[in-house]
Amino acid sequence: MQLHELEHPDISQNSKPRVGRLAAVSEFIRRLITSLATLNYQYESRRKLLGWPLLSINLGFDTDGQMRCARGWAALGTRAIGIFAFGFFQARGILAIGAIAIGLGTISLISIGLITVSIFGIGIVSVSIFAVGYLAVGVLAIGYQSLGIIAVGHEAVGILSFGEKVNSLFSP
């Protein structure tokens, strides 16, 4: 068999166009958000410590359309407040994970805390795409000590850096 005799599958026949994939992803996200909005589940452990349940799960919205809030030592919900808080939309706690998080340690899209890992973060130590803090690491980092593609601070390290002590590929 010669090399030119081999059949090559037409790539365009086996793959969906990008518009179709984008529509499928968009539909998936819409269904996911709709599913989360229609969840209706509540649980609190019987054991309590200092008046708070050890585990609180509170998913969904109340009759007024307000997000329900889980409050406990470990909290999981649409909104969550606790030592370990896992909120789909909002989380507040020592360790807070959610779309918007406030706490000592946070992982989120938007966060405020001592140590933050997020897209936009404000904290003492912030590792974010847009980072603001004493020690800031990110694409855009603003802080006393900053490391990023664009770094602004007293001690700045980056491709484009501004500050007192600068280590930069391009100096303005």
C-alpha positions in Angstrom: 0.0 0.0 0.0 1.3 3.4 -1.0 1.3 6.4 1.3 -0.9 8.4 -1.1 -3.5 5.5 -1.0 -4.2 5.8 2.7 -7.5 7.5 3.5 -7.4 10.4 5.8 -10.6 11.3 7.6 -12.0 14.7 6.9 -11.5 16.7 10.1 -14.5 18.9 9.3 -16.8 15.8 9.3 -15.7 14.6 12.7 -15.7 17.9 14.6 -18.4 20.4 15.4 -18.0 24.0 14.5 -16.9 26.3 17.2 -20.2 28.1 17.3 -21.9 24.8 18.1 -19.4 24.1 20.9 -19.9 27.6 22.4 -23.7 27.1 22.3 -23.3 23.7 24.0 -21.1 25.2 26.8 -23.5 28.1 27.2 -26.4 25.8 27.5 -24.6 23.6 30.0 -23.8 26.7 32.2 -27.4 27.9 31.9 -28.7 24.5 33.0 -26.2 24.3 35.9 -27.2 27.7 37.2 -30.9 26.8 36.8 -30.2 23.5 38.7 -28.4 25.3 41.5 -31.2 27.9 41.7 -33.9 25.3 42.1 -32.1 23.2 44.7 -34.0 23.0 47.9 -32.1 21.1 50.6 -31.5 21.8 54.3 -29.6 19.9 56.9 -28.1 20.7 60.3 -26.2 18.2 62.5 -27.7 17.5 65.9 -24.4 18.1 67.6 -23.7 21.7 68.3 -20.6 23.5 69.7 -21.0 27.0 71.1 -24.5 27.1 69.7 -23.5 26.4 66.1 -24.0 23.0 64.4 -20.9 21.1 63.4 -22.3 20.7 59.9 -24.8 22.9 58.1 -26.0 22.5 54.6 -28.5 25.0 53.2 -29.0 25.1 49.4 -31.4 27.1 47.3 -33.5 30.2 47.7 -36.3 31.1 50.1 -39.8 32.1 49.0 -38.7 35.7 48.7 -36.0 34.8 46.3 -33.2 35.5 48.8 -30.3 33.1 49.0 -30.4 30.8 51.9 -27.5 30.8 54.3 -25.7 27.9 55.9 -24.2 28.7 59.3 -22.1 26.2 61.2 -18.6 25.1 62.0 -18.5 23.5 58.5 -21.0 25.2 56.2 -22.1 24.4 52.7 -24.7 26.4 50.9 -25.7 29.0 48.5 -24.3 31.4 51.1 -22.1 30.0 53.8 -20.7 31.3 57.1 -18.4 29.1 59.3 -14.9 28.0 60.1 -14.9 26.1 56.9 -17.3 27.8 54.5 -18.1 26.5 51.0 -20.6 28.8 49.3 -21.7 28.6 45.7 -22.1 32.4 45.6 -20.8 33.8 48.9 -18.6 32.4 51.6 -17.3 33.9 54.9 -15.0 32.0 57.3 -11.6 31.1 58.4 -11.3 29.0 55.1 -13.8 30.4 52.6 -14.4 28.9 49.2 -16.9 30.4 46.8 -17.6 32.9 44.0 -17.2 35.8 46.5 -15.2 35.0 49.6 -14.1 36.8 52.7 -11.9 35.1 55.3 -8.4 34.4 56.6 -7.8 32.0 53.7 -9.9 32.3 50.5 -10.2 30.6 47.2 -12.7 32.3 44.9 -13.3 34.6 41.9 -13.4 37.7 44.1 -11.8 37.6 47.5 -10.7 39.6 50.5 -8.6 37.9 53.2 -5.2 37.4 54.7 -4.2 34.9 52.1 -6.2 34.9 48.8 -6.2 32.8 45.7 -8.6 34.2 43.1 -9.1 36.2 40.0 -9.4 39.5 41.9 -7.9 39.4 45.3 -7.1 41.8 48.1 -5.1 40.4 51.0 -1.8 40.4 52.9 -0.7 37.7 50.5 -2.6 37.7 47.3 -2.1 35.2 44.4 -4.5 36.3 41.9 -4.8 37.5 38.3 -5.4 41.0 39.6 -3.6 40.9 43.0 -3.5 43.7 45.6 -1.6 43.1 48.9 1.6 43.4 50.9 2.9 40.4 48.8 1.1 40.4 45.5 1.6 37.8 42.8 -0.4 38.0 39.5 -0.7 39.2 36.0 -1.3 42.7 37.5 0.3 42.8 40.9 0.1 45.9 43.2 1.7 45.7 46.6 4.7 46.5 48.7 6.4 43.4 47.2 4.9 42.5 43.9 5.6 39.9 41.3 3.8 39.9 38.0 3.7 40.6 34.3 2.9 44.2 35.4 4.2 44.8 38.9 3.7 48.0 40.9 5.2 48.3 44.4 8.2 49.2 46.5 10.0 46.0 45.4 8.6 45.0 42.0 9.6 42.2 39.8 8.0 41.7 36.4 8.1 42.2 32.7 7.0 45.8 33.2 7.6 47.0 36.8 7.2 50.3 38.6 8.6 51.1 42.0 11.6 51.9 44.2 13.5 48.6 43.7 12.7 47.3 40.3 13.8 44.2 38.5 12.2 44.5 35.1 12.6 43.3 31.6 11.4 46.6 30.3 12.0 49.7 32.5 9.9 52.8 31.9 
